[in-house]
Amino acid sequence: MRLTTKGQVTIPQALRRRYGLSAQSEVTIEATEGGVLIKPAVAPRLRRLKTALRRARGSANSGLTTDEIMRQTRDDQE
């Protein structure tokens, strides 16, 4: 694989398919001790969703057991 004079490189088709990369896909490039790492970028919407889920984790502590919650949510409440 060769680097063009513009610093561009072609990612082989098999790898693009494997990692879901297509035209206009965003990637991140990171320097590592072993060389350069190119990976798909996390879309901003997905990043926001993951952040929101991380913040919400554990916040629904109602003090009820799972069985109590299930009884309240079913039509055939006992």
Stockholm file with secondary structure:
# STOCKHOLM 1.0

chainA/1-78         MRLTTKGQVTIPQALRRRYGLSAQSEVTIEATEGGVLIKPAVAPRLRRLKTALRRARGSANSGLTTDEIMRQTRDDQE
#=GR chainA/1-78 SS CCCCTTSCCCCCHHHHHHTTCCTTCCEEEEEETTEEEEEECCCHHHHHHHHHHHHHTTCCCCSCCHHHHHHHHSSSCC
#=GC SS_cons        CCCCTTSCCCCCHHHHHHTTCCTTCCEEEEEETTEEEEEECCCHHHHHHHHHHHHHTTCCCCSCCHHHHHHHHSSSCC
//
